[in-house]
Amino acid sequence: DGAPPPAPPTATAVAKVDKLQDGFHSIAGGAVDAGGRLYFIDRHFKRIFSYAAGEGLKTVSDAPIDPVNLAVERSGKLLVLSSSGKEATVYALDPAVPGARPVIVAATPAAPHAGARPGALIVLPVNFWNNGEFKDQLNLDTYEFTTLDEMFARDVAQAKAREYVSPDGSLVLPAFRVVRHGSLDHLGYRWSDTLDANGFVTAPVGGRALFTNASRNITYRALVGEGGTLTGLAKVADRGGESVAQGPDGKVYVANGQVFVYGDDGKQLGRIDVPARPLQLVFGGRDGRTLFILTHHALYSTTI
């Protein structure tokens, strides 16, 4: 009939992105509480903030101990991973109490959680950088190097011997190997999968976690086991960078230069453009439909 063929679907989703607050140096490590309130860290200035609609930005703590990443336990208190100390430090902090003193959480031998702590969530990095640093990857029998895919599948499947359990028992943070250079104070350097991550994801033992392998630029979903193991890697998207989050709409949102949106079939559905490079994605808000987008210097959001 001479009609032109239909235009191909656009790769860019139309979504309005709002700037909620700027003036930060380097924000990440965000997590939301049961009410959808966002908590996050400005790592350079070592401050913990909160943000919620109707409340705006609030300072939770202006002098915490070298905070890097946060998780929110069932009681509403924060579990904070700190870069302080030889093997890092974990402490709990009550955001509802101004000037609250941190409560140090000591590492304990890993124990089964299914019976001892029913409903406890395992806390894991949302993004991994796994390229064999600090380990010899040469097989001296074959003189072959381990591939990045083999290395990643091997390393994330290793159970951690110790763990940090939040005071109310609702969160379990596996103690990942920490590599240190320099002094034990804030002048030294620390590396670990949890310290290097832009934030955390949580899932119960037997559940599935969503995360990215930044060294291979792939997003995966995997089965969570005791000791923080991740097995049965299943590729979710052929893109994986700084962060990933699954929305209440079931779609997967990947931070990798911009925010890319994927369906269950692994096909890209669209893209949300942000004025600055996204570092972490967290869903929150009262109805869970607010996508908080953390960049180095500003906090953005959009509603799905």
C-alpha positions as CSV (number, residue, x, y, z in Angstrom):
1,D,0.0,0.0,0.0
2,G,3.1,2.2,-0.1
3,A,3.0,2.9,3.6
4,P,6.5,3.4,5.1
5,P,7.8,0.7,7.4
6,P,7.4,1.3,11.2
7,A,10.3,3.1,12.8
8,P,12.5,0.9,15.0
9,P,12.0,1.3,18.8
10,T,14.0,4.0,20.4
11,A,16.8,3.1,22.7
12,T,16.3,6.1,25.0
13,A,13.6,6.0,27.6
14,V,11.8,9.3,28.3
15,A,12.3,9.9,32.0
16,K,12.5,13.2,33.9
17,V,15.6,13.3,36.1
18,D,15.5,15.7,39.1
19,K,18.5,17.0,40.9
20,L,17.7,16.7,44.6
21,Q,21.0,18.1,46.0
22,D,24.5,18.9,44.9
23,G,27.7,20.3,46.4
24,F,29.1,16.9,47.5
25,H,32.6,15.7,46.9
26,S,32.1,11.9,46.3
27,I,28.8,10.2,47.4
28,A,28.1,6.5,47.3
29,G,27.4,3.7,49.8
30,G,23.7,4.3,49.9
31,A,20.9,2.2,51.3
32,V,17.2,2.7,52.1
33,D,15.2,1.9,55.2
34,A,11.8,0.3,55.5
35,G,10.1,3.7,54.9
36,G,12.1,4.4,51.7
37,R,14.4,7.0,53.3
38,L,17.8,7.1,51.6
39,Y,21.0,7.1,53.6
40,F,24.4,7.7,51.9
41,I,28.0,8.8,52.5
42,D,30.1,11.6,51.3
43,R,33.3,9.6,51.5
44,H,35.8,12.4,51.2
45,F,34.3,14.6,53.9
46,K,33.3,11.5,56.0
47,R,29.7,12.4,56.6
48,I,26.5,10.4,56.5
49,F,23.4,12.0,55.1
50,S,19.7,11.0,54.7
51,Y,17.2,12.2,52.2
52,A,13.4,11.7,52.0
53,A,10.6,13.5,50.3
54,G,9.2,16.2,52.6
55,E,12.3,16.0,54.8
56,G,15.0,17.0,52.3
57,L,18.7,16.5,53.1
58,K,19.7,15.9,56.7
59,T,23.1,15.2,58.3
60,V,23.0,12.0,60.2
61,S,26.6,12.1,61.4
62,D,29.3,14.7,60.6
63,A,32.1,12.8,62.3
64,P,31.7,9.0,61.7
65,I,34.7,6.6,61.6
66,D,35.9,6.5,58.0
67,P,32.6,5.3,56.5
68,V,32.6,3.6,53.1
69,N,29.3,1.6,52.7
70,L,26.0,1.3,54.5
71,A,23.2,-1.2,55.1
72,V,20.0,-0.7,57.1
73,E,19.1,-3.4,59.6
74,R,15.5,-4.3,60.4
75,S,15.5,-2.1,63.5
76,G,16.3,0.9,61.4
77,K,19.9,1.3,62.6
78,L,22.7,1.6,60.2
79,L,25.4,-1.0,59.7
80,V,28.5,0.9,58.5
81,L,31.6,-0.6,56.9
82,S,34.6,1.6,57.6
83,S,38.1,1.7,56.1
84,S,39.6,2.2,59.6
85,G,41.9,-0.5,61.0
86,K,44.0,-3.3,59.6
87,E,41.1,-5.4,58.3
88,A,38.5,-2.6,58.1
89,T,35.9,-2.0,60.8
90,V,32.2,-2.5,61.1
91,Y,29.9,-0.6,63.5
92,A,26.3,0.2,64.1
93,L,24.9,3.7,64.3
94,D,21.4,4.9,65.3
95,P,20.4,7.6,62.7
96,A,17.5,8.7,64.9
97,V,19.8,9.8,67.8
98,P,21.7,13.0,67.2
99,G,25.4,12.5,68.0
100,A,24.9,8.8,68.6
101,R,28.1,6.9,69.4
102,P,29.0,4.0,67.1
103,V,28.8,0.5,68.4
104,I,31.6,-1.6,67.1
105,V,30.6,-5.0,65.6
106,A,33.3,-7.6,66.0
107,A,34.0,-10.2,63.3
108,T,32.9,-13.7,64.4
109,P,33.4,-17.2,62.8
110,A,30.9,-17.7,60.0
111,A,27.9,-19.8,61.1
112,P,24.9,-21.3,59.4
113,H,22.1,-18.8,59.3
114,A,19.0,-20.7,58.1
115,G,18.2,-22.0,61.6
116,A,20.1,-19.6,63.9
117,R,18.9,-16.3,62.3
118,P,15.8,-17.0,60.1
119,G,15.1,-14.1,57.8
120,A,18.7,-12.6,58.1
121,L,20.0,-11.0,54.9
122,I,23.5,-11.5,53.5
123,V,25.1,-8.2,52.6
124,L,27.2,-8.3,49.4
125,P,28.9,-5.8,47.0
126,V,26.7,-4.4,44.2
127,N,29.7,-4.2,41.9
128,F,32.9,-6.3,41.8
129,W,36.2,-5.4,40.2
130,N,37.9,-8.8,39.8
131,N,41.0,-9.0,37.6
132,G,43.5,-11.0,39.7
133,E,45.2,-8.2,41.6
134,F,47.2,-9.2,44.6
135,K,47.2,-12.9,43.6
136,D,49.3,-15.0,41.2
137,Q,47.0,-16.2,38.4
138,L,49.6,-18.4,36.6
139,N,49.0,-22.2,36.7
140,L,52.6,-23.5,37.0
141,D,51.5,-27.0,35.7
142,T,50.1,-25.7,32.5
143,Y,51.6,-22.3,32.2
144,E,48.2,-20.9,31.5
145,F,46.6,-17.9,33.1
146,T,43.2,-18.0,34.6
147,T,40.6,-16.2,32.4
148,L,38.6,-13.3,33.8
149,D,35.4,-15.4,33.7
150,E,37.0,-18.3,35.4
151,M,38.6,-16.1,38.0
152,F,35.3,-14.3,38.8
153,A,33.2,-17.5,39.1
154,R,35.9,-19.1,41.3
155,D,36.4,-16.1,43.6
156,V,32.7,-15.2,44.3
157,A,32.0,-18.9,45.1
158,Q,34.5,-18.9,48.0
159,A,32.8,-18.9,51.4
160,K,34.2,-16.3,53.9
161,A,35.5,-17.7,57.2
162,R,34.3,-14.7,59.3
163,E,31.4,-12.4,59.3
164,Y,29.9,-9.3,60.9
165,V,26.4,-9.7,62.3
166,S,24.3,-6.6,63.0
167,P,23.2,-6.0,66.6
168,D,19.6,-7.1,65.8
169,G,20.7,-10.2,63.8
170,S,19.0,-9.1,60.6
171,L,22.1,-8.5,58.5
172,V,25.2,-10.6,58.0
173,L,28.2,-9.0,56.3
174,P,30.8,-11.5,55.2
175,A,34.4,-10.5,56.0
176,F,36.0,-10.2,52.7
177,R,39.8,-10.3,52.4
178,V,41.4,-6.9,53.0
179,V,44.7,-5.9,51.4
180,R,46.4,-3.0,53.2
181,H,49.1,-0.5,52.3
182,G,50.4,2.1,54.7
183,S,49.4,3.0,58.2
184,L,46.3,1.8,60.1
185,D,44.7,5.2,60.2
186,H,42.9,7.2,57.5
187,L,46.2,7.8,55.7
188,G,46.6,4.1,54.8
189,Y,45.0,2.4,51.9
190,R,42.6,-0.6,52.0
191,W,41.2,-2.8,49.2
192,S,38.5,-5.5,49.4
193,D,35.4,-6.4,47.4
194,T,33.2,-4.6,50.0
195,L,35.4,-1.6,50.4
196,D,35.8,-1.1,46.7
197,A,32.1,-1.4,46.0
198,N,29.9,1.6,45.3
199,G,27.2,0.1,47.6
200,F,25.6,-3.1,48.9
201,V,22.9,-5.5,47.9
202,T,21.1,-7.9,50.3
203,A,19.5,-11.3,49.8
204,P,18.7,-14.2,52.1
205,V,20.6,-17.5,52.0
206,G,18.9,-19.4,49.2
207,G,17.8,-16.2,47.5
208,R,19.3,-14.5,44.5
209,A,21.4,-11.4,44.4
210,L,21.8,-9.0,41.5
211,F,25.3,-7.4,40.9
212,T,27.8,-6.4,38.3
213,N,31.2,-7.6,37.3
214,A,32.8,-4.4,36.2
215,S,36.0,-6.0,34.9
216,R,33.9,-7.9,32.3
217,N,31.2,-5.3,31.9
218,I,28.4,-7.9,32.7
219,T,25.5,-7.9,35.1
220,Y,24.7,-11.2,36.8
221,R,22.2,-12.8,39.1
222,A,23.4,-15.6,41.4
223,L,22.3,-17.9,44.2
224,V,23.5,-16.7,47.7
225,G,24.9,-19.3,50.0
226,E,26.4,-19.5,53.5
227,G,29.5,-17.4,54.0
228,G,28.4,-15.1,51.2
229,T,29.0,-17.5,48.3
230,L,27.6,-16.6,44.9
231,T,27.0,-19.6,42.6
232,G,25.1,-20.4,39.5
233,L,26.0,-17.2,37.7
234,A,23.3,-16.2,35.2
235,K,23.9,-13.2,32.9
236,V,21.2,-10.6,33.2
237,A,22.6,-8.0,30.9
238,D,25.5,-7.6,28.5
239,R,26.4,-4.4,30.3
240,G,27.7,-4.0,33.9
241,G,29.5,-1.1,35.5
242,E,29.1,0.9,38.7
243,S,25.8,-0.4,40.0
244,V,22.6,-2.2,39.3
245,A,19.1,-2.3,40.9
246,Q,15.8,-4.1,40.1
247,G,12.7,-1.9,40.2
248,P,9.3,-2.7,41.4
249,D,8.4,-3.0,37.7
250,G,10.7,-6.0,37.4
251,K,13.0,-4.2,35.1
252,V,16.8,-4.1,35.7
253,Y,18.5,-0.7,35.8
254,V,22.3,-0.7,35.2
255,A,24.6,2.2,35.8
256,N,27.3,2.3,33.2
257,G,27.9,5.8,31.9
258,Q,24.1,6.4,31.9
259,V,21.3,4.3,33.3
260,F,20.4,1.5,31.0
261,V,17.1,-0.4,31.4
262,Y,16.8,-4.1,30.7
263,G,13.9,-6.6,30.6
264,D,13.8,-10.2,31.9
265,D,14.9,-11.4,28.5
266,G,18.2,-9.5,28.8
267,K,17.2,-7.1,26.0
268,Q,17.8,-3.4,26.5
269,L,14.5,-1.5,26.7
270,G,15.7,2.0,27.1
271,R,18.1,4.5,28.7
272,I,17.8,7.2,31.2
273,D,20.2,10.1,30.7
274,V,21.7,11.7,33.7
275,P,23.8,15.0,33.7
276,A,26.6,13.2,35.5
277,R,28.0,9.7,35.5
278,P,25.9,7.5,37.8
279,L,27.8,5.6,40.5
280,Q,25.0,3.9,42.5
281,L,21.4,3.1,41.9
282,V,19.0,2.6,44.8
283,F,15.2,2.2,44.8
284,G,13.3,3.9,47.6
285,G,10.7,6.4,48.4
286,R,7.4,5.8,50.2
287,D,6.1,3.5,47.4
288,G,9.5,2.1,46.4
289,R,9.2,3.7,42.9
290,T,11.8,6.4,43.3
291,L,15.1,5.6,41.7
292,F,17.8,7.5,43.6
293,I,20.9,8.1,41.4
294,L,24.1,8.9,43.2
295,T,26.9,10.6,41.2
296,H,30.2,12.1,42.5
297,H,28.9,15.6,43.3
298,A,25.1,15.4,43.1
299,L,22.0,13.3,44.1
300,Y,19.4,12.8,41.4
301,S,16.1,10.8,41.2
302,T,13.5,9.7,38.8
303,T,10.1,8.0,39.3
304,I,9.2,4.8,37.4
